[in-house]
């Protein structure tokens, strides 16, 4: 079923008996449901029920469940990739840039927790998931290059394999999705400080 132009749809009078959602709200609710039930186990009917819409009304916003997944994964990946292009990741010593990337990654995880959670659960079961995993690998490779540059400059220990160090560091960062809840006693800035203190400071040369 072709997708309706959402801006045009939202500009008209609200339809009686049907909750009003924009695309961002539909996507947010879909991501929450995917995380609760698993993407593969969630049907379009499940999404429509959660939203209080008919399936045809849901298709006014998005062409398919797979499009929702693609947009959700892009939300997480684009934010992570953007960290690598921020000024702190572009200027300074390799160790300083690595520090900035880790802090940025923690910030992204906190700010987009449901989206990053979904990203970390994909297993490559579709073209959309495989494309997302390829982008994750490319991100990891760029971080590994920073680790190796810091090692070459004598700023972090060189007795640790660069790719292994990257996996260990992001294993810690990624584990935050399992226990961190926004609004708790630790805000994103303090959380980023603690991650850097544990993950990176232990690697620095003395």
N, C-alpha and C positions, 0 to 999 in steps of 0.2 A: 504494500500500500504506500503511495507516495506521501512524503512528509509535507505537512502544511507549513507555510511560512509562519513561524512562531510570533514574530514581531507584529504581523498583521492580525494574528489571532488574538494576541494580548491587547491590541489597541481597541478592540470592540467591546461591547458590554459583556459582563461575566455571564456564563451560562448557568441557569438555575439548577440547583441540586448537584453541581459539580465543583469540587474545590478548585481554586485557581492556583496553578503552578507555573513558574517560568522554567526554562530549560535547566538553569543551575540548580533549582530546587528538586526537580525530577532526578537529575544526576546524583545529587547528594543523597536522596532517599534510596536510589538504586544501589549506590555504593554501600550504604549501611546494610541493605538486605543481602547483597552479595557477600559481605563479610560475615553476616550472621549465618547464612545457609550454605554458602559456597556458590560460586558463580554457576557451575554446571548444574547444580541442584535447584537453581532459581529459574522459574519459568516467567514468561511474559505475563501470564495470568497472576502469578504471585506478586509481580510488580504492580499490576493494575489494582489488585486487591489492597495492597499496602497504601497506594496512593488514593484509593477511593474513586478510581476512574474505570471506564470500560477500556478494553484492549484497543479499540479503534481510537479512543481519545488519547491513549498513550502514544500511539503511532503518529499523532499530530505533532508530537515533540521530537520523536526519534524514529529512525527507520527500522531499528532492530535492537535486540538485546546486545548483540555484538558491537553495535555502534556505541552504546552506553559504556561497555567495557573499554573500547578503544579510547574514548574521550577521558574516562577516569584514569586510565594508565598514563595517558599523555599529560594529564594534570600533574601527576607525581613526577614523571620523568622530566618534563620541561622545567619544573621547579628545581630539581636536582642538577640538571645540566646548566641551568642559569647560575647556580652557585659558582661554577668553574669560570664564569665570565665576569664575576663581580670584581671590583677593583682590588679587594684584599687578596683574591686568588690570582691576580695578574701581576702584582707588584710586590717587591720585597724579596727576601731570601726564600729559598725553596722551603725551608722549615716554617717560615712565617706564612707562606702561601698555603702550605698543608694545614697549618693551624686554622687559617681562615676557611678552608674548604670543610674541615670537620665541624667547625662551629655553624657554618651555613647549612650543612647536611642535617644537623640536629634541629636547627630552626625550621627547615622544611618539614622534617618529620613531625614536629610538634604542630606546626601550622596546618599541615595537610594529613594529619594522622590517619583518617579513614582511607584516603587515597593511597598513601604509602603502604598501609597494611594490605590493601588489595594487591598492590604491585608485588609485594614480597610473597604472596601466595600463588602467583601464577606459575604454571609448570610447563608451559609450551604446548598446550593441547590444541592450539589453533594458530592460524597465521597471525592473528592479532597478538596472542601471547608470545609467540616466537619473536615477533618484531620487538616487543617490549623487552624481552630477555636480551636481545642483541643490543639494544640501547643501554641496558644496565651494564652489560659487559664493556661497552665502549666507555661508559662513565668510570668503571673500575680501572680500566687501562690508563685513563688519564690521571687518576689518583695514584696509581702505581708509579707512573712516570714522575710524579712529584716526590714520592717516597724515595725513588732511586736517585733523583737529583739532589735531595737532601743528604742522602748517604754519600754521594760522590763529593759533595761539598764538606763532608765531615761534620754535618750538623745533627744527624741522627746515626745511631749505631748501624754499622755495615755488616754485622754478623747475623742479621735477620734478613731472610729472603724478601725482596720487595713485594712480589705478589702475595706471599703468605702474610706479610705485615698488613697489607690492604685488606685481606679477607678477615684477619683477626680484628682489625679496627672496626670494620663495618659489620662484623658479627656482633660486636658490642653495640654499635649504633642501632642496627636493625632490631636488636632484642628489645629496644624501648617500646616497640609496638605491642609487646606482650604484657607490659605492666604499667607504662606511663599513662596517666590520665590528666589532661589539661585541667587547670583549676585547683590542682593540689598544692602542697606546700613548696614544691620546687618549680620555679618558672623556667622558661626555655633558656634564658641567659645563664642561670646557675647550672642547669643541666648540661649545657654546652661546655661550660667551664670544667665541670666534673669529668665529662667524657674526655676532654683534651688532657686533663691532669692525669687520668688513669691510662689512656691509650697512647698519647703522644709523649708526655713528659718522661715516661719510663723508657722511651726509645732515644731520647736526646743524649748526645755525648756530653760528658762532664768535663 
